[in-house]
Amino acid sequence: MKLSQPISNQSGQNITFKANKELKESLSYLSNDLPLAVYTQAFDHATSDAIPIHWHDEIQLTWLISGKLEYTINDETLTLTPNTLLFLNKHQLHSSKSTTHDAFTLCINFENTAFSDFIKNYFLNPILNNNTFSYALIPMQPQQIEKLKSFTTLADNPLQYLSVLNFISQTIEQVIPIIKSQHQPINQKEVSIFYTMIDYIHTHYAEPLTVTEIAKYALTNKNRCTALFNKYANTSPIKYVNSHRLHQAKDLLLHSEQSVSEISLNVGFNQLSHFIELFRKQYGLSPLKYRVIGQNVLVFNPNK
């Protein structure tokens, strides 16, 4: 199914968000010789564009060019601003969504192998291997913002790639003093259990689901299941299930000819009135109004 995700573009080519069942995202790099990705993402609020929970092996820099974007990292939620740069360490669970306006972002993903052994050993590896560090918000100076703007139209040019790497190096210098402060280590056992429960929900969302069933699949109990969802998804297990069902429903509304009642049943809601109520609460529109507005958006943005 084609999800309502932001239009992503790298060097003039549209790219699609892809994550496997373990929630790991795979990226296309600018070059086979350079583990670096630089791409923009255009979030359309009318279709409630969102990037679901995922993680990746690369460090990621994210800059909000315009609009408003809600960003969740592990158990924290923040709103990005154009005056800061988000520096995200590898292997962090994160997601993003438009809130009240369209949003436009620039993302720079890179592996430590893009740099010399000296920079890797003395600067990058201490960041990557620091289990207490998940992210930092770095204040941007006007000249840095201008440089980021230039990356939004990055051409297939090795000299421009070098400019990006130089910018990353300067950012690393800024983030090092911040690292000493902040976050508690991520509990890998907890994260593994959370992944297992998410995978079960994504596979069985169309079926009746209970917290007991979700917890049992991950060999844990109801209380721990609820605690982990509150910690890593900022919601309860059943609210997450319903949110995922609604996410699937809105894409069926945009990309299928199924009726609202058929969609309600196909995503796991047995009562049409309950489906409509939850859909309106999550997206601010009835399913029928969402279909009309969303399909009009698709006429102007055929790549969605």
N, C-alpha and C positions, 0 to 999 in steps of 0.2 A: 504494500500500500504506500502511496506517495504521501508523506507527512507534510504538515504545514510548518515548514522550517524556513529560516531566512534564506534568501538568495545569496550564495557565496560565490565570490569571484577571485581568481588568482591569475594575474597577468593576462586579463582579457578573456579568460576561460571560466565558465561556470563550473563549480565543483559541488559535490553532494556530500553532506555529512553521513558518515558510515561508522557504525559501532557494532561489535560482535556481541554475542550473548553474555559475555563477561563485562560488557559495557566499555570495552577498550575501543577508542577511536583510531581509525587508520587515516593517514594523511598523504596527500601527494606533494612531494617536494618540488622546489623550483628547478632543481637539476639532479641528475643521478649522482653527481659528484659532491653534492652539497646538501646535508640534511637540514634544510631550511624551507619553511612554508610561510608565505606572506599573502594574506587574503582579506577581503572585506566581507562583511555580512550585513545584509539589509533586512531588518525585522519589520514586517508589516503588521501594525497593531490591529487592523481590521480583520485579519485572519488569525490573530493571536499567535503569531510566530513564536516558536520556542526551540531551544536546543535541549534535549532531554539529558538526564544524569549520565555522565560518562567520565572517562579519564584517559590519559595518554602518557606515553613514555617521554615526551618532550616537555621542556619548559615552555610556558606560553606567556607572551605579553599581549594584553588586550587594552585597546584605547577606544573609548566612546567618542566618536566623531560628532554625533548629534543625537538628540532625543533623550529618552530615559530607558534604562535597562536594569532589571533586577537580576542580580548574580548571586548564586548560592555556591558556597565552597564548604564541603564537608558539613558541619553543623552550623555554619554562619551564613547569613544573608545580608547583602549590601547593595547599595545603588551606586552604579558607576557614574562618574562625572567627567566632562571633557578636560578637566584640569589635572587629572591624575592618570597614572598608568598602572594597570594591574599586573603584577609580576607573580605568576602562578608556578609553583614547583611541580615536578613530575608526580604522577600517580595520585593526584588529588581528585576526589569526586566533585564534580561541578556541573552546574546547569545554568541556563540563562533564559530570560523571556522579556518581551516588551510588557510595559505596565500600562501607562496612560497615553503614550505617544509612539509613533514609529521610532525606530532606533537604527543607527548606522555605526558599525564598529570596524576597527582594523585589528587583525590578529597576526602575531608573529610567533611561530613555533619553531624551536630549534633543539637539536641534540648537542651534547657537549663535544662530539666529534667534529663539529664545524669549526672548532678552535684548536690552537696549538696545544701541545702537551703542557707547556708552562701554564697557560690560562686554565686548562682543565684541572691540573693537579693543585694549583694554588688558590683558585677562585671558584670554579664551577663545581668540582666534585664535593667540596665542603658544603655547598648549597644542596646539591642533589642528594647527598647522604645524610642530611640533617633531618631527622625524623620529627623534630620539634618545629620545623618551619614549613608552613603550607603556602602562604602568600604574603605579599606586601603591596601597599598602595603608595606609589611614588609620585610626589608632586612634580609637575612638568613646568619647565620654563618656556617662555614664548618661542625661543629658537628651537627647543625640542619639539614643540607642537608643530612648528613649520616643517621640521624634518619628517615627523610622522605623516603629515599631510602629503608630502611628496611620495611616500610609500604606497598611498592608495591607488596610484596609477603606475605602479612598478612595471617597467618593461623587461623583456627578456635580454638582460644586459649584465654581464659579470661585474662591471664597474658599479652598477646600482646594488648588486648583491653585497659588494664590499661595503657600500655605504650603510646597508642594514646591519652588517656584522659590526661595524664601528659603533653604530648606535647601541647595539646590544652590549658591547663592551663598556660603554659609558654607563648604561643602566645597571650593569653588574656592580660597577664601582659605587653607585648610589645605594644599592640594596644591601650591600654587606653590613653597613652600620645598623640597619634595621633588624637584621636577622637575630641579633642577640636578645631581642626583647621577648618574643610573643607567645607562640602557640604550644600547646601540649602535644606530645607525640600521638600519631594516629595508631589506634589499636588494630593491628592487621587481622587478628582473629575476628573482631567485631565486624570489620569491613567485609571479610570473607562470608560471614553469615548473612550480612545485609545483601551482598551480591546474589547469594543463593535464593533469598526470598524475592528479590526483584526479578530474577530470571523466572521463578515460578509464576509470579503475577503476570509477567509479560507473555508467558506461554498459555496461561489458563484464565485470562481476564474475562473471557466470554462465558465462563462457567460460574455457578454460585461459589463464592469464596468466603471463608471465615478466617478470623485471626488464628484460630486453633490450627486450621489446615495449613496456613502459610507458615506458622511456626514449626509445625510437625515436619514439614518438608526440609527445613534447615536444621532439624534435630535440636530445637530449642523450645522455650515455653512462651506462652502468650505475653507475659509481662516483659520478657526480654525483647520479644518481637516488637512490641509497642514502643519500648524505650529506644531501640535502634532506629526505628522509623522517625521518631521524634527528633533524634539526634542528627541523622544523616539526610533526612528528607523534609524536616520541619513540618511533619504532619503525621497523622495516625495511619496505620496500615490500611484500614478500610477507606479512608479519605484518599490515600494514594491510589488504591484500586479504582475508585470511582473517577479520580482525576485522569488516570490512564485510559479508562473506558471512554471518557468524554473526549480525550485527545484523539482516540481512534475514530470516534463518532464524527467529529468535525471534519476529519479528512474524508470520511465516507460521504458527508454532505457535499463536500467540494468536488469529489472525484468519482462519484457513483450516481446512479439513477435510482437507488433504493429509496423507498419512502421513509419518513421519519419513524414510523412504528417498526418497520423492518430493521432499521439501523439500531433502534433502541434494543431490540431483541438480540441482534447480532453482536453487540458489544457487551451484553450481560445484564441489561436492565429488563426486568420482567414487567414493570409498571411504567407505561408511557408517561403518565403524569409526573412520576418521580424523576424520570429521565429529563423531561422538559424543565422541571423546576431546578435540577442541579445544573443543567446546561446553561440556563439563564443566569444562575448565580455565578458560575465560573467565567462565562464569556460576555455577560451583559446583554445578550440577545436570545430570542427564542431560536430553536434549530432552523425553522423556516426562514426567519429574517437573516440568520447567519448565512444560510445557503444563497440567498439572493445577493447579499452584499459581497460575500466571498467570491461568487462566480463572476460578479462584475469586476472585482479586483483581478481575477485570473485573465480577463480579457485584456487588461493593460499590462499584466505581468505573466505572459504565457510560460515562463520558465519555472514558475512556482509549482 
